[in-house]
Amino acid sequence: MAGMLTPRPARHDEVAFMGAQSDQYLFRLLKDGGPALGKSALMGAWGRILSEQRIRDLVGFVRTLSAAQSSRDLPSIATAERGARTTH
């Protein structure tokens, strides 16, 4: 589906691409939106919706997408939920 979008979304799973992006750049992109950095207006600004801490957390999460070799490396939501239920 991403291939049908114009412009195409960034490949956050590509190590080389993500390695070239600083945390500060990703933070500003998420906070202020694409137009603030000369990118597409389709990349909305989240600064009025998410706290700065949430945006920092999101930057950290986006970084994990390029760290995983495949979806098998990421814990499933069901596994995480089962673990949460058994630890309480």
C-alpha positions as CSV (number, residue, x, y, z in Angstrom):
1,M,0.0,0.0,0.0
2,A,2.8,2.4,0.8
3,G,4.0,2.1,-2.8
4,M,0.7,3.6,-4.0
5,L,1.2,6.8,-2.0
6,T,2.6,10.0,-3.4
7,P,5.1,10.9,-2.1
8,R,6.1,7.5,-0.8
9,P,6.6,7.2,2.9
10,A,10.2,7.0,4.3
11,R,11.6,3.5,4.8
12,H,12.0,3.5,8.5
13,D,13.0,-0.2,8.4
14,E,16.2,0.6,6.4
15,V,19.3,0.8,8.6
16,A,21.2,3.1,6.2
17,F,18.3,5.5,5.8
18,M,17.6,5.7,9.6
19,G,21.3,5.9,10.4
20,A,21.5,9.1,8.4
21,Q,18.7,10.8,10.4
22,S,19.5,12.4,13.7
23,D,17.2,12.1,16.7
24,Q,16.8,15.9,16.7
25,Y,15.7,15.8,13.0
26,L,13.1,13.0,13.7
27,F,11.9,14.8,16.8
28,R,11.3,18.1,14.8
29,L,9.7,16.2,11.9
30,L,7.2,14.6,14.3
31,K,6.6,17.7,16.3
32,D,6.4,20.3,13.6
33,G,5.4,18.2,10.6
34,G,6.9,17.8,7.1
35,P,6.5,21.3,5.8
36,A,8.7,22.6,8.7
37,L,11.6,20.6,7.2
38,G,10.8,21.0,3.5
39,K,8.9,17.7,3.4
40,S,5.4,16.8,2.3
41,A,2.4,18.4,4.0
42,L,1.0,14.9,4.3
43,M,3.4,14.4,7.2
44,G,1.3,16.2,9.9
45,A,2.6,17.9,13.0
46,W,2.0,16.1,16.3
47,G,3.4,18.8,18.6
48,R,-0.1,20.0,19.7
49,I,-1.3,16.5,20.3
50,L,1.6,14.7,21.9
51,S,3.8,15.8,24.7
52,E,7.6,16.3,24.0
53,Q,8.2,13.1,26.0
54,R,5.8,11.1,23.9
55,I,7.5,12.4,20.8
56,R,10.9,11.4,22.2
57,D,9.4,8.0,22.9
58,L,8.1,7.8,19.3
59,V,11.5,8.6,18.0
60,G,12.9,5.7,20.0
61,F,10.2,3.4,18.7
62,V,10.8,4.4,15.1
63,R,14.5,3.6,15.6
64,T,13.5,0.0,16.6
65,L,12.0,-0.5,13.2
66,S,15.4,-0.5,11.5
67,A,17.0,-2.6,14.2
68,A,14.8,-5.7,13.7
69,Q,15.8,-8.2,11.1
70,S,12.2,-9.2,10.5
71,S,8.8,-9.0,12.1
72,R,9.7,-12.3,13.9
73,D,12.2,-10.2,15.9
74,L,9.5,-8.0,17.3
75,P,7.3,-9.3,20.1
76,S,3.7,-9.7,19.1
77,I,1.0,-7.7,20.8
78,A,-0.7,-10.9,21.9
79,T,2.6,-12.1,23.5
80,A,3.1,-8.7,25.3
81,E,-0.5,-8.7,26.5
82,R,-0.2,-12.3,27.8
83,G,3.0,-11.3,29.7
84,A,1.3,-8.2,31.2
85,R,-1.6,-10.3,32.4
86,T,0.6,-13.0,34.0
87,T,2.9,-10.5,35.8
88,H,0.1,-8.6,37.6
